[in-house]
Amino acid sequence: MSDAELVAMEVRGLMLDPRSNVPIVILRELEGSLFLPIWIGIFEANAIALRLEGVEAPRPLTHDLLRSVLEHLDVTVRRIVVSELRDSTFYARIVLTRGEEESELDSRPSDAIALALRTGAEIFVRRDVLDQAKAVDLAAPADDEEKLKEWLEELSPEDLGKYTM
């Protein structure tokens, strides 16, 4: 996959779907105004929230443990890519490097995002996934969260791909 096919994103935040109370991670285009919500599980949302809030658990959580194992093995998380939307489910790839060798692992987007936040890895979404998911271009300042909230309240998980457990 070429870098031209990838859109750099950042985690904008977490929220609950007002209808189902299912957590949603909100990705926002770094150099634009596209937003991509992905419905995730409660445990993954908690792992992401802890990192976003800078909270350190007294004992390593799963994503912290994975980061430590990778560091111990001298493996770097280069980037994560939300790579596919199939049957209303998002898929992701974790791109790893060790020396000159690069490899990829299949992952749930929520786990990949939680790991990226812990390792400082870049987050990308394939352009065709954004198109397929009908990512919303709010064409609004990044702090226009009320507009984002209104938009999210009007859509259903089927509109953008529900993240299934």
C-alpha angles and dihedrals in degrees: 000000000000123000088240088068092056128085117204112233139180132206104258095183149283131275140165122253101248092220103045104017088232113147118251125198111211118214118194128197110251096217100032147019104275117128125195120191118199121191110227141176123274095246093052090046089053091051091050093045093051091054095044089052093046093240116157116207115225089237127030115274120215096272091045090051091050090051090051093049092050091048091049089053091047092245121145125208099227098183144322123233129199090218110173146019112204128164091350092305126113120221128199140195126215110212111211131186131197113178106313094336120101126192138170132222128201112240145165107257092239093056091044091051092047089051093045090053090053096046101036091242119158119255121222138175122202111248092233090054090053089049093046092046091048092233109203123246103206092179086208135121114280090249094058092106095150090064090049092049092051091049093049092049090058098053134074128219089254090062094067108013122283114236104233125204 
